[in-house]
Amino acid sequence: MIELERIDPEIRSRVPKLKAMDTNNPLVRVLFALAPVVLPTHRVKGVALTKEHAGSVPVRVYRPENPSGAGLLWIHGGGLIGGVAKMNDEFCGRTALELGTTIVSVDYRLAPKHPFPAAHDDVYAGWIWFADRAASFGVDPARIAIGGQSAGGGLAAGLVQHLHDDGQPVAAQWLWCSMLDDRTALNTDLDAIGNLVWDNPANRYGWGSYLRAVDRQAPPPYASPSRRADLSGLPPTWLYASDIELFHDEVVDYAARLKDAGVDTTLEIVPGVPHAVEATASDTQAAVKILAQGRAWLAARLGARTAL
C-alpha cells in the first residue's frame, strides 16, 4: 500500500473507500461494469443534454446556452472494461457551461465482450459524426479537441494518432490521468504497490481483456498509444497524473516524448491523490485545482470562454 504520509491529508481518511477493485472476483467485475448504468442522469442548468447516435454508437451531446463555437469529443474512463458516458454528465456539463463548449461524449463498447478495435472504432465513429455535424451545432470544425479520462484518455490518444495519420486535423488533445501503455500491466513488480482506485492487477485484467485478440509483442497501431514511435505532428497536448497513481510514469514518459517530438505539451503532476481525483474525490482542493487548470488550458487552446 502507498505510504500514508505520501497521501494528501485531505484524502487520508478516505483511503479504505479508494482501494482498487479485486478483478480476480467475477462478481466484482460484473458490478464494476454495471454500476454506472444505474446512475441517474445529471443535468447542469444552462446546458441542454440529448441522447443521439453516431450510426450504431450512442452519444450524449451537451450544448451550452451561450456557445463559444468550440467543441470537444469526450471519452469516459473505466479501465476499458466498465463505465458509461453518463457517469461524466456533471464533468461534461460543467465544462460545456464554463467554456461554452459543445461536447459529444461517446458510449463505446467495452471489453472483454468487445475487444480491440471495438472501442477505438466507436470513438472514431463519434468523431466523424461530430465533425460532419459541427456546423449544425454552431461549432467551428477547426476548434474541436479530443479528450478523455483514464482509459478514455488512452482511447483519445489513440484516436488522435489515427486522425493525424488520416490527415484530419484536431485542435488539441486533453488527457486526464490516462491509461496509455499496456506494458505497465505486464510488469508484475508493480503489483505489490497497492495503488488507490486502480492497481496493476486490475490494469492487467483491463488491458488483457481489451487486447486479448492481438499480439501483445507487437500490438496494432492505436491499440496502446505509448507504443507509437513517432509522435511528431500531433496537436497541442495537456496531460496530468498523480504522483502516486499507477499511470504516473507512463504519462510522464508520453509527455516527455511529445515534447521531444516538437509537440506543444503541458504536463501537470498532482501530489498525493488517487487516480482520477477529479472524479473519485471531486470535493477536495486538489480536484478543484486540477479541474480549473485543465479547463483554463482547454479554453485558451480553443479560443473558448474563460471559466465563469
Rosetta blueprint (number, residue, H / E / L):
1 M L
2 I L
3 E L
4 L H
5 E H
6 R H
7 I L
8 D L
9 P L
10 E L
11 I L
12 R H
13 S H
14 R H
15 V H
16 P H
17 K H
18 L H
19 K E
20 A L
21 M L
22 D L
23 T L
24 N L
25 N L
26 P H
27 L H
28 V H
29 R H
30 V H
31 L H
32 F H
33 A H
34 L H
35 A H
36 P H
37 V H
38 V H
39 L L
40 P L
41 T L
42 H L
43 R L
44 V L
45 K L
46 G L
47 V E
48 A E
49 L E
50 T E
51 K E
52 E E
53 H E
54 A E
55 G L
56 S L
57 V E
58 P E
59 V E
60 R E
61 V E
62 Y E
63 R E
64 P E
65 E L
66 N L
67 P L
68 S L
69 G L
70 A E
71 G E
72 L E
73 L E
74 W E
75 I E
76 H L
77 G L
78 G L
79 G L
80 L L
81 I L
82 G L
83 G L
84 V L
85 A H
86 K H
87 M H
88 N H
89 D H
90 E H
91 F H
92 C H
93 G H
94 R H
95 T H
96 A H
97 L H
98 E H
99 L H
100 G L
101 T E
102 T E
103 I E
104 V E
105 S E
106 V E
107 D L
108 Y L
109 R L
110 L L
111 A L
112 P L
113 K L
114 H L
115 P L
116 F L
117 P L
118 A H
119 A H
120 H H
121 D H
122 D H
123 V H
124 Y H
125 A H
126 G H
127 W H
128 I H
129 W H
130 F H
131 A H
132 D H
133 R L
134 A L
135 A H
136 S H
137 F H
138 G L
139 V L
140 D L
141 P H
142 A H
143 R H
144 I E
145 A E
146 I E
147 G E
148 G E
149 Q E
150 S L
151 A H
152 G H
153 G H
154 G H
155 L H
156 A H
157 A H
158 G H
159 L H
160 V H
161 Q H
162 H H
163 L H
164 H H
165 D H
166 D L
167 G L
168 Q L
169 P L
170 V L
171 A L
172 A L
173 Q E
174 W E
175 L E
176 W E
177 C L
178 S L
179 M L
180 L L
181 D L
182 D L
183 R H
184 T H
185 A H
186 L H
187 N L
188 T H
189 D H
190 L H
191 D H
192 A H
193 I H
194 G L
195 N L
196 L E
197 V L
198 W L
199 D L
200 N H
201 P H
202 A H
203 N H
204 R H
205 Y H
206 G H
207 W H
208 G H
209 S H
210 Y H
211 L L
212 R L
213 A L
214 V L
215 D L
216 R L
217 Q L
218 A L
219 P L
220 P L
221 P L
222 Y L
223 A L
224 S L
225 P H
226 S H
227 R H
228 R L
229 A L
230 D L
231 L L
232 S L
233 G L
234 L L
235 P L
236 P L
237 T E
238 W E
239 L E
240 Y E
241 A E
242 S E
243 D L
244 I L
245 E L
246 L L
247 F L
248 H H
249 D H
250 E H
251 V H
252 V H
253 D H
254 Y H
255 A H
256 A H
257 R H
258 L H
259 K H
260 D H
261 A L
262 G L
263 V L
264 D L
265 T E
266 T E
267 L E
268 E E
269 I E
270 V E
271 P L
272 G L
273 V L
274 P L
275 H L
276 A L
277 V H
278 E H
279 A H
280 T H
281 A L
282 S L
283 D L
284 T L
285 Q H
286 A H
287 A H
288 V H
289 K H
290 I H
291 L H
292 A H
293 Q H
294 G H
295 R H
296 A H
297 W H
298 L H
299 A H
300 A H
301 R H
302 L H
303 G L
304 A L
305 R L
306 T L
307 A L
308 L L
